[in-house]
Amino acid sequence: MADISVAGLAKHYDATDGSTVIAMTDVSLTVASGEFVAVVGASGCGKSTLLRILAGFERASAGTVLVGGVAVAGPSSDRGVVFQDYGLFPWLTTRENVAFGPRQRGVDRKAAAALSERFLHTVGLAMVADKYPGELSGGMQQRVAIARVLANNPALLLMDEPFGALDALTRSDLQIELRRIHRQTQTTVLFVTHSIEEAIFLADRVVVMTGGAAHGVPGHIRAIVPVHLPAERDVNSHEFNEIKREISAMVHEGVDYV
Ligand SMILES: Nc1ncnc2c1ncn2[C@@H]1O[C@H](COP(=O)(O)OP(=O)(O)OP(=O)(O)O)[C@@H](O)[C@H]1O
């Protein structure tokens, strides 16, 4: 488990025409150890950029980014990342995919196999351990991707639209599963999604980002909304829909539709 502390974060890109794109400015956010925080916002507001900087895939142009009190200087297995495309190795079995990270970190074969077994169990896939990714459904592959990251015992789980490519039923199953896994592991989670409903269903707090280069204002945090709902969440409840309306209004203000 690790806390996140982001202060005064800005990110500029050099565009191909020689101009500078200011993707985001003045993003400050603290996430407590073990907390589940979702990030929502219209396309281009900087959600993925924030996640990539926390993952260490990109460097901030300004500001400080601390995970567990340590400045992020590059990728680390301590910060597990799950993307929309599962990114599994097609030539390895499910079991080998999950054991891969621990083996890379020097864990011996037997202990890595035990870790693989354990986390495939966690995501309910022990029965397909010897199958290859190509033999699994999209939902199963995403479960393997989550097991693979958990096998590294990350202090922080960074998820970028992980369920975006899945059908509605599988997506809902995986949301329930992720909440269960989070309760079990207490790993800090930062979860980027386009779905306001998914964010409210999963998170303790929802970070609402607005702006973005396409809107003439750099991406920034508009609000951080606490989700005071019971652990078992009912997407049809009045309280759930009140929060959804509030966040939806913030996401859509300032967005021009053509
Ligand atoms: N490598 C890059 N070079 C130039 N501009 C970039 C680059 N990566 C991102 N941007 C710009 O930075 C801004 C933020 O992009 P980002 O991908 O973080 O947005 P997002 O909120 O995740 O969008 P989406 O919801 O569509 O995935 C956008 O305006 C984008 O065009």
The ligand as an SDF file (V2000), in Angstrom:
LIG
                    3D

 31 33  0  0  0  0  0  0  0  0999 V2000
    2.4180   12.4930  -27.0320 N   0  0  0  0  0  0  0  0  0  0  0  0
    1.6190   13.5630  -27.1140 C   0  0  0  0  0  0  0  0  0  0  0  0
    1.9550   14.6060  -27.9070 N   0  0  0  0  0  0  0  0  0  0  0  0
    1.1800   15.7170  -27.9830 C   0  0  0  0  0  0  0  0  0  0  0  0
    0.0290   15.8670  -27.3020 N   0  0  0  0  0  0  0  0  0  0  0  0
   -0.3590   14.8520  -26.5060 C   0  0  0  0  0  0  0  0  0  0  0  0
    0.4000   13.6480  -26.3720 C   0  0  0  0  0  0  0  0  0  0  0  0
   -0.2470   12.8190  -25.4960 N   0  0  0  0  0  0  0  0  0  0  0  0
   -1.3560   13.4800  -25.1160 C   0  0  0  0  0  0  0  0  0  0  0  0
   -1.4220   14.6790  -25.7140 N   0  0  0  0  0  0  0  0  0  0  0  0
   -2.4740   15.6920  -25.5230 C   0  0  0  0  0  0  0  0  0  0  0  0
   -2.6520   15.8810  -24.1320 O   0  0  0  0  0  0  0  0  0  0  0  0
   -4.0220   16.0360  -23.8180 C   0  0  0  0  0  0  0  0  0  0  0  0
   -4.4360   15.0350  -22.7650 C   0  0  0  0  0  0  0  0  0  0  0  0
   -4.4000   13.7080  -23.3120 O   0  0  0  0  0  0  0  0  0  0  0  0
   -4.8500   12.4420  -22.4810 P   0  0  0  0  0  0  0  0  0  0  0  0
   -4.6340   11.2400  -23.3350 O   0  0  0  0  0  0  0  0  0  0  0  0
   -4.2050   12.4630  -21.1610 O   0  0  0  0  0  0  0  0  0  0  0  0
   -6.4000   12.7150  -22.2930 O   0  0  0  0  0  0  0  0  0  0  0  0
   -7.5470   11.7620  -21.7270 P   0  0  0  0  0  0  0  0  0  0  0  0
   -8.3390   12.5910  -20.7890 O   0  0  0  0  0  0  0  0  0  0  0  0
   -6.9550   10.5110  -21.1960 O   0  0  0  0  0  0  0  0  0  0  0  0
   -8.3680   11.4810  -23.0460 O   0  0  0  0  0  0  0  0  0  0  0  0
   -9.2230   10.1950  -23.4740 P   0  0  0  0  0  0  0  0  0  0  0  0
  -10.3730   10.1610  -22.5270 O   0  0  0  0  0  0  0  0  0  0  0  0
   -9.6540   10.5310  -24.8670 O   0  0  0  0  0  0  0  0  0  0  0  0
   -8.3350    9.0080  -23.3840 O   0  0  0  0  0  0  0  0  0  0  0  0
   -4.7850   15.9070  -25.1330 C   0  0  0  0  0  0  0  0  0  0  0  0
   -5.0430   17.1850  -25.6240 O   0  0  0  0  0  0  0  0  0  0  0  0
   -3.8150   15.2040  -26.0360 C   0  0  0  0  0  0  0  0  0  0  0  0
   -4.0200   15.5530  -27.3780 O   0  0  0  0  0  0  0  0  0  0  0  0
  1  2  1  0
  2  3  1  0
  2  7  2  0
  3  4  2  0
  4  5  1  0
  5  6  2  0
  6  7  1  0
  6 10  1  0
  7  8  1  0
  8  9  2  0
  9 10  1  0
 10 11  1  0
 11 12  1  0
 11 30  1  0
 12 13  1  0
 13 14  1  0
 13 28  1  0
 14 15  1  0
 15 16  1  0
 16 17  2  0
 16 18  1  0
 16 19  1  0
 19 20  1  0
 20 21  2  0
 20 22  1  0
 20 23  1  0
 23 24  1  0
 24 25  2  0
 24 26  1  0
 24 27  1  0
 28 29  1  0
 28 30  1  0
 30 31  1  0
M  END
$$$$
